[in-house]
Amino acid sequence: MTPDVSVIVPVYNVEKYLSRCVKSIMDQKIEKIEILLVNDGSTDSSGELCDKFAELDNRIKVIHKKNGGLSDARNAGLDIAKGKFIGFIDSDDYVHPEMYKVLLEVITNNDCDIAECGFKEVFSEEAEVNNYINSIGSGKIYLRKQALLSSIMDHHCRTYVWNKLYKRELWEKIRFPYGKIYEDVFTTHKVINEATKLIKVEQVLYYYFQRDGSIVNSKFSTKKMDHHEALDEMMLFIEKNHPDLAPLTCVKYFSQSLPLLQELLINRKEINNYKIIVERLSEDLTAKKYNKYLRTNTKLVYKQFIGKDYNIFLVKKLLIKLRLTFLKRSVWLLYLFNNTIKNMKNFKRILSVQKGN
């Protein structure tokens, strides 16, 4: 029997959270589901827990492999998945019991290739879900270019791989980059570009756990430079396949790469050869290849694909241009400017709290 959905769960040293994650998948309100637990060389009891779950539920298959990172674990799952549709869940997160039922219904009823749901950041180790689900069918449908731009710009769709359900064939030629973090930024735009339509439902069905030690919440390391590499690849992809969108997506490139430069400077004492890394990143950010797009009028294209909030976008674009002006003069001028902005925001926050009291 071919499963409707294959859910791929990379597992690495998450013994504390794994049961919550796997049980939430086992409780899904669909029958034909395949659960692929990829034990990526865990050194705690995660691997044994995976095997115990497989003994309890014949829908669960376990892959034990040497440690290769999150991308490699997901790829291992993709290589053996048999489902008509593919989903991904990170092993410290969990999902609503109706997540895949809702996504499966909207993706098939609306003849789409990808279905996306809302998510919520959670900080408690206890599983808390919203038991009320609105009637489905209220999702918004995006055509390929709309979905691509919306996800890149974090407007309505998002670049996260885990709050979606995909037709299996979208992944035939695409895999996650080995050894890289920010693998979603490397990959999601490529997958969306293979789709014809994406549907987004607003219901919160995915619970994104924020824990100490995760990639997002970890201390700065030079591995975070993978983010800049991913953004650069994204820009090259857009230039090649959708050049009319490049003046918009360059704002994502700069707005997420410029903070990396600030982090490098803040953590310079802990980074070997930080001057070389700062110089390379500065050269990338001040080069003509993407700066030219900041001078392009984007109003018509923005309103065509995004619609509202153009003034907010314009302010963000102007702030990027201002930061680049400082950077061209001196990286330390940019550093001081960013600190000034940060201090002003903190001051406003303190004032608002005092007024509230």
N, C-alpha and C positions, 0 to 999 in steps of 0.2 A: 504494500500500500504506500503510495507516494504521499508524503506529508504535505499539507497546505503550507506550513511555515517551518523553516529551520531557524532556530535561535542560537547564535554563536556567542559563547561566554568565555572570554580569556580569563584564566585563573592564575594568579601569582601571589602567594603569601597573603591570603585574605581569609584565613580560618575564622576570624572574628565576625565576618560579614557574609560569608558564602551561603550559609543556610538561609538567611533572609532573602537573598537574591534568588537562589534556586527554587525555594518554595513558592515564591511569587510567580515563577514561570510554570511550575507544576500546576498551579491553581488557575491557569488561564482557561477561559470559557470556550475553548475550541478543542476538538478531539484530535485532529490530525496535526500534531505538533512534534517536531524533532528538536531535542535539546542537546546541543553539542558543548560539552565542558572541555575546554582545552587547557590542561594543566601545563603551564609553561615553566617547568622545572622548579616548582615551589620547594622551598626548604623547610616549610612548616607542615602542618597536617592537612593542608588544602587538598593535596592529591588523594589522600586516604578518604577525605570527606566526599570527593567526587565519586570515588568507587562505591562508597556506601549509598549514595543517592542513586547510582545506576542499578544497584541491587534492589532498591525499592520501586523503581519506575523504569519499565522497559522502553520508554520513550527517550531515555537519557543515554547518550553515548559519550564515553570519555576518551580523550586523546592525551597521552602522556608524552611530552617532548622535552628536549633540553631547552634551557632558557634562551629565548631569542627576542623577547620584547613583545609589546602589545600588538604591533603590526604583524609580526610573524605568527603570533597565536591566532589572530583573526584570519590570516591567510590560510592557515592550516585547517580552520573550520570551513572556510569557503571551498577548499579543495575537495571536501567530502560531503558537503551539504547536498541533500536530495530534495529539499522543499521547493515548491513552486515560487515561494516568496522567502526572502531572507531578512532576518532581524538581528541586531546586535545589542547586547546588554553588558555593561561593565560589571564586574563581579562584586563591587561594593555598593552598587545601586540596586534598585528593585522597581517593579512595575505594578500598575493597577491590574486586578484580575481580569478586566475586560479590555486591556490594551490591544491585544492582537485580534480579538473579535471585532472591535470597532474599526481598527485599521484595515483588516481584511475585508470587511463589508464595504467601507467607503472606497477602497482601491478597486474592487471588482464592480460595484454598482455604478461607479463613475468612469470606468474604463481608463484608469490612470496607471502609471508605472511606479509611482512612489506615493506613499501616504505618510504624513508627518503629524505628530501630536504635540500638545503642550507639555512642558516639564516644570518641575518645581525643585528648587534646591532645598535639601533637608540637612539638618545638623544633628538630629537625634538618632541614636542607634536603634530605637524602636521603630517598627514599621507603622507608619500612619498613612492612610489613604482616604481620599474623598469617595464615599460610597455612592454619591449621587452622580449619575452620568446623564447629561442632556441627550435628547433625541439626536441620533446621528443623521447625517445628510446635510448638516449646516456648514460643511467645510467649504473653503474657498479654493477654487481650481486655478492653477497657474500653468501657463504654457512654458515651454522649455526656457526661453530667454528670460521670461519674468521670474521663474523659479530660480534660475541661475543667479540673476542679479540680486534678488531678494535675499538669498542665502548668503551670498558674498558680503552684502551690505548689512547683514543682521537686521533686516528690516521687519520681516514677518516670518519667513522661513529662516532656518539656522543651518550653520555648517556642521553641527553635530551629527555623527553617524548613527547614534544610538536611539534617537526618538523617531525613527522611521521604519517603514516596511518597504522592501524593494522587490520588484520582479527579479527573479534569479538571473535572467539573461543579461541584466544591466552590468553584472559583475564578470561576465565571461572574459573580458580582456583587461580588467582592472584589478589590481591588488594594492594593498597598503605598502608604503615604502619601508623596507627592512631597516631596523636600527634607528628609526627616526621617532621623535616625539612630535606632537601636533599633527599626527597622521591624518586626522579629519580634514585639516586645512590643505594638506597635500592632495586629498582624494575626493572629497564630496563634490566639488564642482565638476570633476570628470564624470562622475556617476550621473549627476543631474543632466549633464549635457547629452547623455545617452538616452534620456527619457523624452517622451513627448508631452506628458502632463504630470503634474504633481498636485495632490490635494492636501491641504492643511486643515486639520480640525483643532479647535481651541481647547478641547478638554485636556486637563492635566492628567496624563496617564503614565508618565515616567517620572521617577523620583531620583534625583541626582544628588548623591550623598557627598557632603563636603567633609573631608577628613584630613587631619594632619599627615603629611608625608605623601599625599597624592601629588601628581605632576603639577596640577594647577596651584596647589598651596605650598609647594616646596620652595626652599631657598633658591636664590639665583645660581645657575650654573651655566657654563658656556653651551650646554646642550639646548638651552632655550633659544640659541641662535638658529636652531632648526625652524623656528617660527618664521624668521626672516626668509630663510631659504624656501619655505613653503609658499609664502606670499609672493616671492619673486617668480616661482614656477607658475603660480596662479595668474600673475600678470602676463607672463609669456603665453600661457594658454589662451587667455582672453584676447590678446593682441592677434593671435593666429586665427582663432575661431569666431570671435565676435568683436572686431576692432572698434565698432561704434560704442561698445560698453566700457572701453578702456579709460576714457576720461572720468567715469564714475568709479570704477573699481580701484583706480589709483588712490582714491581717498582712503579706502580700506588698507591698501599697502602702506601708506605713510602713517596713518593714524595708529597702526599696530606695530610698525617697525621703529618709529621714533621713540616710543617708551622703552624699547630694548636698549637704545643708546643711553638713556638716562639710568637704567638699571646697571649697565656696565660701569658707568662712572661712579655710581653710589657704592658698588661692590668691588671697585678696582683693586683694593688691597688684598682681596682673596683670589684674584684672577691672574694667572701667569700670562705674561705677554699681553696684558690688557690694552696697551697702547696700539699694538698691531691690529687687534680686533676692532678697537674703536675707530682706527684710521680706515680700515676696510669698509666698515658699516657706514661711516661718514661719507666716504667716496661713493658708495652705492646710492645713498639717499640724496646726494647733491648732483648726481649724474643727470645728463640731459634726457636719458631714455624714458623716464616716467615724469620728470618735472614738466615736460612739454604739455602733458595732459591737464595740468593745473591751470594752464592759460586758456583752455578750451571752454567755450560756453556750453554748459551742460543742462540748461533749463528745460529745453524741449525733450531731450532724451530721458531726463529724470522724470518729468511729468508723464511721459509715455509709459514707462515701465514701473515706476514707483508711485507717482501720483502726488500725494500731499507731503508736507513738511520740507519743502524745498529750502526755505529760509534757514532751517536748522542745518541742513546739509551745506548750505553756502557758508554759514558761520564756521563750521568744522573745516571746510576747505580753506577759508581765509586764515584760520589759526594755524593750519599746516604750513601755508605759505610764509607766515610770520616766523614760525619756528625754523623753517629752512633758511630764511634770511639770516637769522642769528647763527645757525650752524655754518653757513658759508663764511662767516667772519671768524668764528671760533666755537669749538665744541663746548668750551666753558661758558661762553655767553648763553648758549642754549641751556646748559645746566642751570645757570643762575635764573634764567627766565622761567624755566619749569618749576624751580623752587619757589619763586615769587608767586606764580599762579597757585601752587599747592598751599602756600601759607595764606593767601587771600581766601581760598576756599575754606580752609580750617577756621579762619577768623570769622567768616560769615556763618559757619556752622555753630561756633561758640555763641555768637550774637543771637542766632535764632533760638538756641536752647535757653539762653538767659531771658529772652522775651517770653518764651513759653512758660517759664517759671514765675 
